[in-house]
Amino acid sequence: MRIVGICSGGGHLTELLMIMRHLPPCDAVLTEERAVARNAGCNMPLLPICDPHRSPWNFLLNARQAVRYFIRLRPSVVVSTGAGMTVPFFLLGRIFGATCIFVETGARVSTPSMTGRLLYRLSHLFIVQNAELLQFYKKAVVASILPKS
């Protein structure tokens, strides 16, 4: 089983790395270039991918990189915590038969993210961390990645 994670930097990456600790060893985590540099000592392989920040040109670059990484890594499972930069790679995963898991960020308590709304229908498993989001994602599973105190 080849597992690849993809997310933007910051909190999304922190959440994804927490999730990946509970899965079989992953092949790579794709994230923005600055996050790769900041997390150089991470025990998981981090690979840089362009974060488009709503720029059409950068989105095309992101999509091209997603295709190259997908061909190289050939994941059977794609896990994402968002944001928008993850959409092309996640879509490729769905098209080519990978199991696609999306975890809505814990920062979303009462309103869905744009990425979550886009990827909800493409996900095999969609996880929300707050039950209030079930009104938007009827088939989601409620599970928190935060440890219980």
C-alpha positions as CSV (number, residue, x, y, z in Angstrom):
1,M,0.0,0.0,0.0
2,R,1.4,3.4,-1.0
3,I,0.2,6.3,1.1
4,V,0.7,9.9,0.1
5,G,-0.4,12.9,2.0
6,I,-1.0,16.3,0.6
7,C,-1.7,19.6,2.3
8,S,-0.7,23.2,2.6
9,G,1.8,24.3,5.3
10,G,1.1,25.5,8.8
11,G,-1.8,24.0,10.7
12,H,-2.9,21.8,7.8
13,L,0.5,20.1,7.8
14,T,0.6,19.8,11.5
15,E,-2.7,18.0,11.4
16,L,-1.7,15.7,8.5
17,L,1.6,14.7,10.3
18,M,-0.4,13.9,13.4
19,I,-2.8,11.7,11.3
20,M,0.1,10.0,9.4
21,R,1.7,8.8,12.7
22,H,-1.3,6.4,13.1
23,L,-1.1,5.0,9.6
24,P,1.3,2.6,8.0
25,P,4.5,4.3,6.8
26,C,3.7,6.8,4.1
27,D,5.7,7.3,0.9
28,A,5.6,11.1,0.9
29,V,3.8,14.2,2.1
30,L,3.4,16.9,-0.6
31,T,3.3,20.4,0.8
32,E,4.4,24.0,-0.1
33,E,8.0,24.7,-0.5
34,R,8.5,26.9,2.6
35,A,6.9,24.2,4.8
36,V,9.4,21.6,3.4
37,A,12.3,23.9,4.4
38,R,10.8,24.6,7.9
39,N,10.2,20.9,8.6
40,A,13.5,19.6,7.3
41,G,14.0,17.4,10.4
42,C,10.7,15.7,10.0
43,N,10.8,11.9,10.0
44,M,8.6,11.7,6.9
45,P,9.7,12.5,3.4
46,L,8.3,16.0,2.5
47,L,8.2,17.0,-1.2
48,P,7.5,20.6,-2.4
49,I,4.6,21.5,-4.6
50,C,3.4,24.9,-5.7
51,D,0.7,26.6,-3.6
52,P,-1.3,28.5,-6.2
53,H,-3.0,31.0,-3.7
54,R,-5.8,31.4,-6.3
55,S,-3.5,32.3,-9.1
56,P,-4.5,30.7,-12.4
57,W,-0.9,30.4,-13.6
58,N,0.3,28.9,-10.3
59,F,-2.7,26.5,-10.4
60,L,-1.5,25.2,-13.7
61,L,2.0,24.7,-12.3
62,N,0.5,22.9,-9.3
63,A,-1.5,20.7,-11.6
64,R,1.6,19.8,-13.7
65,Q,3.6,19.0,-10.6
66,A,0.6,16.9,-9.2
67,V,0.7,14.8,-12.4
68,R,4.4,14.3,-12.2
69,Y,4.3,13.3,-8.5
70,F,1.3,11.0,-9.1
71,I,3.1,9.2,-11.9
72,R,6.3,8.9,-9.7
73,L,4.6,7.9,-6.4
74,R,1.6,5.9,-7.7
75,P,-0.4,6.1,-4.4
76,S,-3.1,3.7,-3.5
77,V,-4.2,6.0,-0.7
78,V,-4.3,9.8,-0.7
79,V,-4.9,11.6,2.5
80,S,-5.5,15.4,2.7
81,T,-6.3,18.0,5.3
82,G,-6.6,20.8,2.7
83,A,-6.2,23.6,1.4
84,G,-6.9,24.4,-2.3
85,M,-3.5,23.3,-3.5
86,T,-4.5,19.7,-2.9
87,V,-7.4,19.6,-5.4
88,P,-5.5,18.4,-8.5
89,F,-3.6,15.6,-6.8
90,F,-6.7,14.5,-4.9
91,L,-8.7,14.5,-8.2
92,L,-5.9,12.4,-9.9
93,G,-6.1,9.9,-7.0
94,R,-9.9,9.5,-7.5
95,I,-9.6,9.1,-11.3
96,F,-6.8,6.5,-11.0
97,G,-8.5,4.4,-8.3
98,A,-6.7,5.5,-5.1
99,T,-8.7,5.6,-1.9
100,C,-9.2,9.3,-1.1
101,I,-9.5,10.5,2.5
102,F,-10.2,14.1,3.3
103,V,-10.0,15.4,6.9
104,E,-11.7,18.8,7.3
105,T,-9.4,21.0,9.4
106,G,-10.1,21.3,13.1
107,A,-10.3,25.1,12.6
108,R,-13.6,24.6,10.8
109,V,-16.1,24.5,13.6
110,S,-19.4,25.7,12.1
111,T,-18.8,26.5,8.4
112,P,-17.2,24.2,5.7
113,S,-14.0,25.1,3.9
114,M,-14.0,25.7,0.1
115,T,-11.7,22.7,-0.4
116,G,-13.9,20.6,1.8
117,R,-17.0,21.5,-0.3
118,L,-15.0,20.7,-3.5
119,L,-13.6,17.4,-2.3
120,Y,-16.6,16.0,-0.3
121,R,-18.1,14.2,-3.3
122,L,-14.7,12.9,-4.5
123,S,-13.8,11.4,-1.1
124,H,-14.2,7.8,-0.2
125,L,-14.0,8.8,3.5
126,F,-14.7,12.4,4.6
127,I,-13.9,13.2,8.2
128,V,-15.0,16.3,10.2
129,Q,-13.7,17.1,13.6
130,N,-16.9,18.9,14.8
131,A,-20.4,17.4,14.7
132,E,-21.8,20.8,13.7
133,L,-20.4,20.3,10.2
134,L,-22.6,17.3,9.6
135,Q,-25.4,19.7,8.4
136,F,-23.1,20.4,5.4
137,Y,-21.5,16.9,5.0
138,K,-24.3,14.4,5.6
139,K,-22.1,11.3,5.0
140,A,-19.1,12.5,6.9
141,V,-17.7,10.7,9.9
142,V,-17.0,12.7,13.1
143,A,-13.6,12.0,14.5
144,S,-11.1,14.4,16.1
145,I,-7.3,14.1,15.7
146,L,-6.9,16.0,19.0
147,P,-6.1,13.7,22.0
148,K,-8.7,13.5,24.7
149,S,-7.6,15.0,28.0
